[in-house]
Amino acid sequence: MLKPESKQAVSNFFAAAETELNAFLKARSPEEYEAAAQLILDSQAKGGRLHVTGIGKCSHVSTYAASLFSSTGNPAYYLHGTEAVHGSCGQLAAGDVVIAISNSGETAELKATVLAVQNNGCKVIGVSGNPNSWLAKHTDAFLFAGGKAEGGPLNRAPRNSVLAELLTLQALSVALQVEKDWDPVKYVRCHPGGKL
C-alpha cells in the first residue's frame, strides 16, 4: 500500500500537470512553429537532413522525436548530445538542421554541441522553457516549451517540462506531416509490423 503522502503527491502532480499544460497550450499558436518548420523544409529541399539532440532527460525526448518525425514523412536522426563534440558531428552535413532541446537552455554540454553543429554549417532550432536563455539567443529558430512547476515533491525532476517539450515537437511533426502530404498508404508502408 502506498503511504497517504505518496497518494497525495500523485494527486498534486496531476493537478499541477493539468494547470501547467492548460496554460501552456492556451498560450500557443500555429504561427509559432512556422519559422522552425520552414527551416526544415528549406533544408530538405536542398537535400539536407534533420537531427535531434539533447542532454539528460532531453536526450530521451530527442530519440522519441527523431522516431516520430521519421515515421511521419520527415526522416530524422538522433545526434548524441555529448558525443557530438567527440566525433558524432561527422553524421552532419552543411545545410542540415539540428533541433536542440534543453529545459534551461543553459546546459554547458549542449552549448558545446550547438557551437559544434553550427561550425559544421548546420542550422539550429532551439527548444527550451527559457525564452531568454543562451540557447534561445544562439539558434536560428526558437520554440518555447516550458512552465512554472514540474509537479514533483521537490519541483526539480523534469516532469511537466518534458510534457511541454513532447507537445512542442509533436506539434511541429504535425505541421511537417501535412506539408509532406503524408497519407495513410505512405504511413502504413513505414509501419508494416504494427496493427494500424
C-alpha positions in Angstrom: 0.0 0.0 0.0 1.2 3.5 -0.8 1.6 5.9 2.0 -1.0 8.6 2.2 1.7 11.1 1.4 2.6 9.3 -1.7 -1.0 9.2 -2.9 -1.3 12.9 -2.2 1.9 13.6 -4.2 0.4 11.8 -7.2 -2.8 13.9 -6.9 -0.7 17.0 -6.6 1.2 16.0 -9.7 -2.0 15.5 -11.7 -3.3 18.9 -10.6 0.0 20.6 -11.5 0.1 18.9 -14.9 -3.4 20.0 -15.6 -2.7 23.6 -14.7 0.7 23.8 -16.4 -0.4 22.1 -19.7 -3.6 24.0 -20.0 -1.7 27.3 -19.5 1.0 26.1 -22.0 -1.5 25.0 -24.7 -3.7 28.1 -24.4 -0.6 30.3 -24.9 0.4 28.5 -28.1 -0.4 29.4 -31.7 0.3 27.6 -35.0 2.3 30.6 -36.2 5.0 29.9 -33.5 6.0 26.8 -35.5 6.3 28.4 -38.9 9.9 29.5 -38.7 11.1 26.1 -37.4 9.1 24.2 -40.0 10.3 26.4 -42.8 14.0 25.9 -41.8 13.5 22.2 -42.0 11.5 22.3 -45.3 14.1 24.6 -46.9 16.9 22.3 -45.8 15.1 19.2 -47.1 14.5 20.9 -50.5 18.3 21.1 -50.9 19.0 17.5 -49.7 19.5 18.4 -46.1 18.6 16.2 -43.2 17.1 16.6 -39.8 18.7 15.7 -36.5 17.6 16.0 -32.8 19.7 16.3 -29.7 19.6 16.9 -26.0 21.3 16.2 -22.7 19.9 14.1 -19.9 16.2 13.6 -19.9 16.1 15.8 -23.1 18.2 13.1 -24.8 15.4 10.6 -24.3 12.9 13.2 -25.7 15.2 13.6 -28.7 15.2 9.9 -29.6 11.4 9.8 -29.4 11.1 13.0 -31.6 13.5 11.6 -34.2 11.4 8.4 -34.4 8.2 10.4 -34.6 9.5 12.7 -37.4 10.8 9.7 -39.3 7.6 7.8 -39.1 5.5 10.7 -40.4 7.4 11.7 -43.5 10.4 13.5 -42.3 13.4 11.3 -41.8 15.3 12.3 -38.7 18.4 11.1 -36.8 19.3 11.2 -33.2 22.5 13.2 -32.5 24.1 12.2 -29.2 24.3 15.3 -27.1 27.8 14.8 -25.7 29.3 12.5 -28.3 28.7 15.2 -30.9 31.9 17.1 -29.8 33.8 13.8 -29.9 33.2 12.9 -33.5 29.5 12.3 -33.8 29.2 15.6 -35.7 30.5 13.5 -38.5 26.9 12.5 -39.1 26.1 16.1 -40.1 26.5 17.8 -43.4 26.4 21.5 -44.1 22.8 22.6 -44.6 21.3 20.1 -42.2 19.1 21.2 -39.4 19.5 20.2 -35.7 16.8 20.5 -33.1 18.5 21.1 -29.7 16.4 20.5 -26.6 17.2 21.9 -23.1 14.8 22.9 -20.4 17.0 25.6 -19.0 18.7 26.5 -22.3 21.9 26.9 -20.4 23.3 23.4 -20.2 27.1 23.5 -20.7 27.3 20.3 -22.7 24.5 21.4 -25.1 26.2 24.8 -25.6 29.3 23.0 -26.8 27.2 20.8 -29.1 25.3 23.7 -30.6 28.5 25.5 -31.4 30.0 22.4 -32.9 26.8 21.9 -35.0 27.0 25.5 -36.2 30.7 25.2 -37.0 29.7 22.2 -39.3 27.4 24.5 -41.3 24.1 23.4 -39.8 21.1 25.5 -38.7 19.8 25.0 -35.2 16.2 25.1 -33.8 16.3 25.6 -30.0 13.6 24.1 -27.8 13.6 25.4 -24.2 11.5 26.6 -21.3 13.6 29.7 -21.0 13.0 32.2 -23.8 15.8 34.4 -22.5 18.4 31.6 -22.4 21.7 31.2 -24.2 20.0 28.6 -26.4 17.2 30.9 -27.4 19.7 33.6 -28.4 22.1 31.4 -30.3 19.7 29.4 -32.6 18.1 30.1 -36.0 14.6 29.5 -34.7 13.2 29.0 -31.2 10.3 27.1 -29.8 9.1 27.7 -26.2 8.5 24.5 -24.2 8.1 25.0 -20.5 6.1 26.0 -17.5 6.4 27.1 -13.9 6.0 23.9 -11.9 7.4 20.4 -12.6 4.8 18.8 -10.3 7.0 16.6 -8.2 7.6 16.7 -4.5 10.8 18.8 -4.9 9.7 20.6 -8.0 13.1 19.7 -9.6 13.0 16.5 -11.7 11.7 17.2 -15.2 8.1 16.2 -15.5 5.8 18.9 -16.8 8.7 20.4 -18.8 9.2 17.1 -20.6 5.4 17.0 -21.4 5.7 20.6 -22.8 8.8 19.5 -24.9 6.9 16.5 -26.2 3.9 18.6 -27.2 6.0 21.1 -28.9 7.8 18.6 -31.0 4.6 16.7 -31.7 3.0 20.0 -33.0 6.0 20.6 -35.2 5.7 17.0 -36.5 2.0 17.5 -37.3 2.8 20.6 -39.4 5.6 18.8 -41.3 3.5 15.7 -41.9 0.8 17.8 -43.6 3.4 19.7 -45.6 4.7 16.3 -46.9 1.2 15.1 -47.9 1.8 12.0 -45.7 -1.2 9.9 -46.5 -2.4 6.5 -45.0 -0.7 4.5 -47.7 2.7 6.1 -47.0 2.2 5.8 -43.3 1.4 2.1 -43.4 4.4 1.5 -45.7 6.6 2.7 -42.8 4.7 0.6 -40.2 4.4 -2.9 -41.7 4.9 -4.5 -38.3 2.0 -2.9 -36.5 -1.7 -3.3 -36.5 -2.7 0.1 -37.9 
